[in-house]
Amino acid sequence: MKAKATFVKEFKIGQVDKNLFSSFIEHLGRAVYNGIYEPEHPLADEQGFRKDVIDLVKDLRVSLVRYPGGNFLSGYNWKDGIGPKEKRPVRLDRAWKSLEPNEIGIDEFFDWTKKSGTQIMGAVNMGTGSPQDAGDLLEYCNFPGGTYWSDLRKKNGHEKPFGIKTWCVGNEMDGPWQICRLDAHEYGKKALETIKIMKWTDDTIKTVVCGSATSEIPSYPEWDRIVLEHTYELADYISVHRYFENFGDDDEFLASFFDMDRFIKTAAATCDYVKALKRSNKTMSLSFDEWNVWYQKKQEPHPWQKAPRILEDQYSLLDALAFGGMAITLLNHADRVKVACLAQLVNVIAPIFTEPKKGSYKQAIYFPFKDISIYGRGSALLPVTQSQNKIIKKYGEVPAVIFSGVLNEEESELSVFALNTSKTEDSETTIDLRSFGKSQMIYRTELCGNDLSAANSLENPNAVCPHDASLVQGDGGLFQVSLKKASWNVLRFKLS
């Protein structure tokens, strides 16, 4: 099988926003308790945060962490999580049928993000919460001082404001599963009034309104249109969420990127329709603030308890490859997708997995996320590609090999990400960089293997991991490389 990808410096999609490499921690399962926070652990710091987890998060260079939810958000009172821990109430988390001890709240989480080298993407409750609650939370977090909520923050140990600049105005309010779900008009009106209060409190923030939680919900994409008609001029992003799952057809699963691409294009088209309707000069950006492989069909009931073991998917090499296709798709839409949050970060459908009082390890999806986070910063280039197509029953013709390229002009380097979705054939691939003049391959790794079901574990943490591959000499800017069957590939070039 043959493929070709041509990159030209002037063929730019757009600047890759650093917030494309963000993630998500919800008060759900073992994400917080026995995830980032385990005071009894041998590696816990003075606040009870696991230092091994902090190191792994730093390694990923996560830009923002969306917090505190998720479905949890729509029933959460942020005021339960501040002040002396011994006085905080234990609440029912009805979203996930769990007990919430409120040992971690916005103050502690802010401290954790500082230690982890990341920042908070805040979220306000649009289910049981009110616009006033949202304004109070923002005042607590961002106002310098001299008011009730800002002075209470100081009393609770944080003299300086948190400076949280990006805020989700609710979560998946189109979903019947959501606490106090609203229809599109109800949510649009409530979101508008909430944004007004928030931006009147701090006019430097950016806000994200809820778009469709999935393309499979009946209200998609009409929900997005209606919400944007209410909020277009004040909102800065509209959120989109999409998860993928292997239902037994590996080829269809590996083509998840194709569905994700269509989802993004539909969301952007809906935004542009409202832009025209409003006669606006503003182009709405997308916040893809939940994306991942998630085996939702494997969810099991559980009793009411603190930090139950739920949504703890164990990711295989095959999952990592499908994940890589999604990562390429995000880069190839860098002109519209300005925020993207891998959902989630620790234990719950996550790249990092821990065991209580034991160690931690990197799941298979850790590696393609780290690759794009480290090497995917710069200008996304439009790949001009040729590839054999596969016929997928669900999607029709889908390319077997896909590419993205990111140019770091400061370092004069180009990173190419390539996914070969064929399970049976290597791809003899040409990378055409002739428009750059002289170029030299300086780095190459591949994530592949004969056992697509292989997965990492505490006992075998390196069952799935990338390996160095042979560097190739270019012939006048043409590089001939063999991309192994079912492989995720990173190729980096020095440009002169």
C-alpha distance (Angstrom), angle and dihedral (degrees) to the residues before:
residue distance angle dihedral
M1 . . .
K2 3.79 . .
A3 3.80 132.4 .
K4 3.78 137.9 171.0
A5 3.80 134.4 -161.4
T6 3.80 122.1 -170.5
F7 3.78 121.7 -165.7
V8 3.80 125.0 -166.5
K9 3.80 122.3 -171.6
E10 3.80 93.3 -134.3
F11 3.83 94.3 49.7
K12 3.79 95.7 87.4
I13 3.78 124.9 166.8
G14 3.79 93.0 -169.9
Q15 3.78 145.0 -75.9
V16 3.78 113.9 -57.0
D17 3.80 107.0 -121.6
K18 3.80 113.0 -133.0
N19 3.80 87.9 -130.8
L20 3.81 89.4 68.6
F21 3.81 85.1 83.3
S22 3.79 97.0 61.3
S23 3.78 133.3 123.1
F24 3.78 143.6 -164.9
I25 3.80 139.4 -116.7
E26 3.78 119.6 -172.8
H27 3.77 130.4 -177.8
L28 3.78 87.4 -105.8
G29 3.79 131.9 123.2
R30 3.82 111.3 -38.3
A31 3.79 97.4 -25.2
V32 3.81 94.2 107.7
Y33 3.80 106.5 11.8
N34 3.83 110.9 53.3
G35 3.81 86.1 2.2
I36 3.79 115.8 68.3
Y37 3.81 90.8 -7.3
E38 3.81 123.8 53.4
P39 3.81 112.8 139.7
E40 3.82 92.6 -174.2
H41 3.81 93.8 56.0
P42 3.83 118.0 110.6
L43 3.82 89.3 -126.6
A44 3.80 96.0 47.5
D45 3.81 115.9 126.0
E46 3.80 126.0 -139.1
Q47 3.83 91.0 -75.4
G48 3.80 94.8 46.6
F49 3.81 96.9 -103.4
R50 3.80 117.0 141.3
K51 3.79 109.1 -115.3
D52 3.82 93.2 -157.4
V53 3.80 89.2 59.2
I54 3.80 91.3 47.0
D55 3.81 89.6 53.9
L56 3.82 92.2 50.5
V57 3.81 91.7 49.4
K58 3.80 90.4 49.4
D59 3.79 88.8 51.2
L60 3.82 89.7 58.3
R61 3.83 92.8 51.5
V62 3.80 91.7 -137.3
S63 3.81 110.5 -166.3
L64 3.81 102.8 -162.3
V65 3.79 133.2 8.1
R66 3.79 115.1 -152.0
Y67 3.80 109.5 -135.8
P68 3.07 148.9 -136.9
G69 3.83 98.6 -6.3
G70 3.03 175.4 65.8
N71 3.75 118.0 126.2
F72 3.80 87.0 -16.9
L73 3.80 88.7 67.4
S74 3.81 96.0 67.3
G75 3.81 92.9 65.1
Y76 3.81 99.4 32.1
N77 3.81 125.8 113.2
W78 3.81 105.4 -158.1
K79 3.81 90.2 -157.4
D80 3.83 89.1 69.9
G81 3.81 88.5 67.4
I82 3.81 101.0 55.9
G83 3.80 134.0 78.4
P84 3.82 128.9 29.0
K85 3.81 110.5 -4.8
E86 3.78 93.5 -136.9
K87 3.81 89.6 60.9
R88 3.79 97.0 48.3
P89 3.82 116.2 109.9
V90 3.78 126.2 -119.8
R91 3.82 106.9 -127.5
L92 3.78 137.6 -169.9
D93 3.80 110.6 -108.4
R94 3.78 97.7 -149.7
A95 3.78 93.8 -177.1
W96 3.82 92.9 67.2
K97 3.84 100.0 15.4
S98 3.79 91.2 -117.3
L99 3.81 138.1 127.4
E100 3.81 114.9 -105.8
P101 3.84 112.3 -155.3
N102 3.83 94.1 -174.8
E103 3.79 91.4 -138.1
I104 3.79 87.3 138.9
G105 3.78 121.6 48.5
I106 3.78 138.2 153.6
D107 3.83 94.3 -64.7
E108 3.80 94.9 53.2
F109 3.78 93.2 40.7
F110 3.78 90.9 53.1
D111 3.81 88.7 53.8
W112 3.81 89.9 50.2
T113 3.80 92.9 52.2
K114 3.80 90.9 51.8
K115 3.79 89.5 53.6
S116 3.81 91.7 45.8
G117 3.80 95.7 50.3
T118 3.78 93.9 -117.1
Q119 3.81 139.2 102.3
I120 3.78 137.0 -127.9
M121 3.78 125.3 -98.6
G122 3.79 96.8 -160.1
A123 3.79 127.1 -145.8
V124 3.80 132.5 -159.2
N125 3.80 127.4 -152.2
M126 3.81 113.3 -106.3
G127 3.81 94.0 169.5
T128 3.81 110.4 62.1
G129 3.81 90.7 -4.4
S130 3.80 128.3 92.5
P131 3.80 133.6 -140.8
Q132 3.81 86.8 -107.2
D133 3.82 91.1 56.3
A134 3.79 88.8 52.9
G135 3.79 91.5 50.4
D136 3.79 91.2 48.9
L137 3.81 91.8 51.2
L138 3.80 91.8 50.0
E139 3.81 90.7 47.8
Y140 3.81 89.8 50.8
C141 3.80 91.8 49.9
N142 3.78 104.9 36.9
F143 3.82 112.7 18.5
P144 3.83 112.3 101.5
G145 3.80 98.5 -135.3
G146 3.77 147.9 -78.5
T147 3.81 96.5 92.6
Y148 3.79 132.4 90.2
W149 3.80 97.8 -102.6
S150 3.81 97.5 37.7
D151 3.79 91.5 48.3
L152 3.79 89.9 48.5
R153 3.81 88.4 55.9
K154 3.80 88.3 53.7
K155 3.79 90.8 48.5
N156 3.80 88.4 51.8
G157 3.79 91.7 57.2
H158 3.81 108.7 -86.6
E159 3.78 113.1 102.9
K160 3.79 93.9 174.8
P161 3.82 124.2 58.3
F162 3.80 118.9 -101.7
G163 3.82 92.4 -126.9
I164 3.82 95.8 -145.6
K165 3.79 103.3 -179.6
T166 3.81 105.0 179.5
W167 3.82 122.5 58.0
C168 3.79 133.8 -176.8
V169 3.80 110.8 -142.4
G170 3.79 96.7 -143.9
N171 3.79 132.1 -42.5
E172 3.82 131.1 -94.5
M173 3.79 93.1 -29.0
D174 3.82 89.2 170.5
G175 3.82 91.5 65.2
P176 3.83 121.2 101.3
W177 3.83 86.0 -146.0
Q178 3.82 90.8 63.2
I179 3.81 121.5 104.5
C180 3.83 107.3 -110.3
R181 3.79 94.0 0.4
L182 3.80 114.8 -159.7
D183 3.78 130.3 -155.0
A184 3.79 117.4 -116.1
H185 3.81 96.3 -94.5
E186 3.81 93.2 45.2
Y187 3.78 92.0 48.7
G188 3.81 93.7 43.1
K189 3.81 91.6 54.5
K190 3.81 93.9 44.5
A191 3.80 92.2 45.7
L192 3.81 91.6 50.7
E193 3.80 92.7 52.9
T194 3.79 90.9 45.0
I195 3.80 92.6 51.8
K196 3.80 90.0 49.3
I197 3.81 91.8 55.2
M198 3.80 91.9 44.0
K199 3.79 96.1 48.3
W200 3.80 91.6 43.7
T201 3.81 85.5 56.1
D202 3.82 94.9 46.5
D203 3.79 118.0 4.9
T204 3.82 92.5 -170.1
I205 3.81 95.9 70.8
K206 3.79 129.1 98.5
T207 3.79 122.5 -141.8
V208 3.79 134.6 -149.7
V209 3.80 119.7 -152.1
C210 3.79 121.4 -155.0
G211 3.76 116.4 -94.2
S212 3.78 126.1 178.9
A213 3.80 115.1 -40.5
T214 3.80 90.3 -148.2
S215 3.78 139.2 -5.1
E216 3.81 88.7 -121.1
I217 3.80 95.7 67.2
P218 3.86 113.6 101.7
S219 3.82 93.8 -125.0
Y220 3.84 92.7 59.1
P221 3.03 121.5 145.6
E222 3.81 97.4 -1.5
W223 3.82 89.5 69.2
D224 3.81 90.7 61.1
R225 3.80 92.6 50.6
I226 3.79 94.3 50.7
V227 3.82 94.5 45.0
L228 3.78 91.5 49.0
E229 3.81 92.5 48.8
H230 3.81 86.7 60.6
T231 3.81 98.7 40.8
Y232 3.82 109.3 22.4
E233 3.78 99.9 115.1
L234 3.82 96.6 44.2
A235 3.81 102.6 35.7
D236 3.80 119.8 81.2
Y237 3.82 100.5 -162.9
I238 3.76 139.8 12.7
S239 3.78 116.5 -141.5
V240 3.79 126.3 -127.9
H241 3.81 125.3 -172.3
R242 3.79 127.8 -164.6
Y243 3.79 134.0 167.1
F244 3.77 129.2 -177.2
E245 3.78 131.5 -152.0
N246 3.79 135.5 -172.7
F247 3.80 108.1 -118.4
G248 3.79 93.4 -178.9
D249 3.81 102.8 -73.0
D250 3.80 105.9 100.2
D251 3.81 94.1 -171.1
E252 3.78 91.9 52.9
F253 3.80 90.1 47.1
L254 3.80 92.3 50.7
A255 3.82 87.7 52.3
S256 3.82 91.7 59.7
F257 3.80 87.7 112.6
F258 3.81 88.7 67.9
D259 3.80 92.3 58.1
M260 3.81 90.9 44.4
D261 3.81 90.0 52.3
R262 3.81 91.5 53.5
F263 3.80 90.9 46.6
I264 3.80 92.0 54.7
K265 3.80 92.8 46.2
T266 3.80 91.8 51.0
A267 3.80 91.9 49.1
A268 3.81 91.3 49.0
A269 3.81 91.4 47.5
T270 3.81 90.7 51.7
C271 3.81 90.1 51.0
D272 3.78 91.0 49.8
Y273 3.81 91.8 50.0
V274 3.82 89.9 56.2
K275 3.81 89.6 44.8
A276 3.79 88.9 57.5
L277 3.80 92.1 43.1
K278 3.81 90.7 52.6
R279 3.82 93.4 42.8
S280 3.79 84.2 -129.1
N281 3.79 128.4 166.2
K282 3.81 91.1 -151.9
T283 3.79 122.5 97.8
M284 3.79 110.7 -149.5
S285 3.79 116.3 -129.1
L286 3.80 125.5 -145.5
S287 3.78 126.7 -121.7
F288 3.81 106.9 -157.8
D289 3.77 88.6 -167.0
E290 3.80 97.4 165.3
W291 3.80 123.1 41.2
N292 3.78 134.4 139.8
V293 3.77 146.5 101.5
W294 3.80 107.0 -70.2
Y295 3.79 126.8 176.2
Q296 3.77 96.4 -148.9
K297 3.80 93.3 165.4
K298 3.81 88.5 64.9
Q299 3.79 94.3 60.4
E300 3.80 112.3 123.6
P301 3.82 132.1 -161.9
H302 3.79 116.2 -102.1
P303 3.83 136.5 -173.7
W304 3.79 124.2 -104.5
Q305 3.80 105.3 -81.4
K306 3.77 142.7 131.8
A307 3.82 114.5 -86.8
P308 3.82 99.6 -9.5
R309 3.79 119.5 -165.8
I310 3.79 99.0 -103.0
L311 3.81 133.4 143.4
E312 3.81 90.7 13.0
D313 3.79 97.9 150.6
Q314 3.80 115.7 -175.7
Y315 3.79 106.2 -141.4
S316 3.79 123.0 -139.7
L317 3.78 131.9 -157.7
L318 3.81 87.6 -98.8
D319 3.80 89.8 55.3
A320 3.81 90.2 50.4
L321 3.81 90.8 53.5
A322 3.81 93.1 50.8
F323 3.80 87.3 46.6
G324 3.80 89.9 52.9
G325 3.79 89.9 55.6
M326 3.79 89.7 55.3
A327 3.82 90.6 48.4
I328 3.81 90.4 53.7
T329 3.80 89.7 49.5
L330 3.80 92.0 53.8
L331 3.80 91.6 51.3
N332 3.79 90.5 48.2
H333 3.82 89.3 56.6
A334 3.79 96.1 46.9
D335 3.80 89.9 129.2
R336 3.82 91.6 68.1
V337 3.81 107.7 16.7
K338 3.80 104.8 73.4
V339 3.81 99.7 159.8
A340 3.80 127.0 36.2
C341 3.81 125.2 173.7
L342 3.77 120.6 -162.7
A343 3.80 103.3 -139.5
Q344 2.89 109.0 -112.1
L345 3.81 137.6 3.5
V346 3.82 111.9 -162.6
N347 3.84 129.4 31.8
V348 3.83 96.3 -36.1
I349 3.84 107.2 88.5
A350 3.77 84.8 -38.8
P351 3.81 145.9 149.3
I352 3.84 90.6 -132.2
F353 3.79 121.6 60.6
T354 3.80 128.8 -172.5
E355 3.77 139.0 -176.7
P356 3.82 122.1 -147.9
K357 3.81 112.0 -97.1
K358 3.81 88.3 -5.0
G359 3.79 136.6 79.5
S360 3.77 137.5 -66.1
Y361 3.78 133.5 -129.3
K362 3.79 143.5 -170.1
Q363 3.78 117.2 -102.1
A364 3.82 119.6 -141.3
I365 3.82 93.5 -98.6
Y366 3.81 89.5 57.6
F367 3.79 91.3 79.6
P368 3.83 104.1 56.0
F369 3.81 89.4 43.5
K370 3.79 91.0 52.0
D371 3.81 90.5 46.9
I372 3.79 94.6 56.4
S373 3.80 92.7 39.7
I374 3.79 92.8 53.6
Y375 3.80 100.4 35.3
G376 3.81 104.0 20.7
R377 3.81 97.9 77.9
G378 3.78 117.7 111.0
S379 3.80 133.1 43.5
A380 3.79 117.2 -16.3
L381 3.78 109.8 -133.8
L382 3.78 125.3 -149.4
P383 3.82 107.9 -111.4
V384 3.80 113.5 -139.8
T385 3.78 100.1 -153.0
Q386 3.75 143.2 -175.2
S387 3.78 118.3 -167.7
Q388 3.74 141.1 152.3
N389 3.80 110.0 -100.1
K390 3.78 127.1 -129.5
I391 3.79 121.9 -146.6
I392 3.78 108.8 -126.4
K393 3.80 114.9 -173.2
K394 3.80 92.8 -141.1
Y395 3.82 97.5 44.4
G396 3.81 109.4 19.9
E397 3.82 117.1 -138.1
V398 3.80 112.9 14.4
P399 3.83 126.4 173.2
A400 3.79 113.1 -107.1
V401 3.81 92.8 -147.0
I402 3.81 124.1 39.3
F403 3.80 132.4 -174.1
S404 3.77 144.4 -167.7
G405 3.78 129.2 -173.7
V406 3.80 131.2 -160.1
L407 3.80 122.4 -166.7
N408 3.80 118.6 -150.3
E409 3.78 99.9 -162.9
E410 3.81 94.6 -176.8
E411 3.80 91.3 59.0
S412 3.83 95.1 31.7
E413 3.79 89.7 -126.7
L414 3.79 133.8 134.1
S415 3.79 122.7 -156.1
V416 3.79 118.2 -159.5
F417 3.79 121.5 -165.0
A418 3.79 117.3 -163.4
L419 3.80 133.5 -178.9
N420 3.79 122.4 -164.2
T421 3.80 105.0 -161.7
S422 3.82 95.4 -176.4
K423 3.81 111.2 111.0
T424 3.80 92.3 -163.5
E425 3.82 109.7 35.8
D426 3.78 136.5 56.7
S427 3.79 113.6 -136.7
E428 3.79 117.9 -126.1
T429 3.77 95.8 -149.0
T430 3.78 134.5 -171.2
I431 3.80 118.7 -151.7
D432 3.80 107.0 -161.1
L433 3.81 113.5 -156.1
R434 3.80 98.4 153.3
S435 3.80 93.0 124.4
F436 3.82 90.1 65.6
G437 3.79 95.3 59.9
K438 3.79 111.7 -137.9
S439 3.80 116.1 19.4
Q440 3.77 135.6 170.3
M441 3.79 130.4 -164.7
I442 3.81 107.3 -124.4
Y443 3.80 104.1 167.7
R444 3.76 138.1 24.1
T445 3.79 133.3 170.6
E446 3.78 133.8 169.1
L447 3.79 132.6 -160.1
C448 3.79 109.5 -154.9
G449 3.78 144.0 112.8
N450 3.78 145.2 167.7
D451 3.79 93.9 -102.0
L452 3.81 109.2 62.8
S453 3.81 90.1 -177.9
A454 3.83 92.4 60.2
A455 3.81 113.6 123.7
N456 3.78 136.1 178.9
S457 3.79 123.2 -110.5
L458 3.77 139.6 174.1
E459 3.81 88.7 -95.9
N460 3.81 94.4 44.4
P461 3.82 107.5 25.2
N462 3.82 95.3 164.7
A463 3.79 101.5 50.5
V464 3.81 87.1 111.9
C465 3.79 119.0 30.3
P466 3.82 137.5 126.6
H467 3.78 121.0 -93.9
D468 3.78 132.4 -155.9
A469 3.79 114.1 -99.8
S470 3.79 130.0 -157.5
L471 3.79 116.6 -80.2
V472 3.79 116.6 -123.3
Q473 3.78 127.8 -142.1
G474 3.77 113.7 -129.4
D475 3.77 123.8 -127.8
G476 3.80 105.5 -142.3
G477 3.80 90.8 -36.0
L478 3.80 95.9 -40.9
F479 3.80 115.5 116.9
Q480 3.80 120.4 -167.8
V481 3.80 111.5 -156.3
S482 3.77 134.0 168.0
L483 3.78 112.1 -133.8
K484 3.77 107.5 -158.2
K485 3.78 120.7 -126.5
A486 3.81 113.3 -83.3
S487 3.80 94.9 7.1
W488 3.79 142.1 146.3
N489 3.81 111.1 -146.1
V490 3.80 135.8 -168.1
L491 3.81 118.3 -166.8
R492 3.79 122.4 178.4
F493 3.79 127.4 -166.6
K494 3.80 134.5 -166.1
L495 3.79 112.0 -137.8
S496 3.78 127.1 -155.8
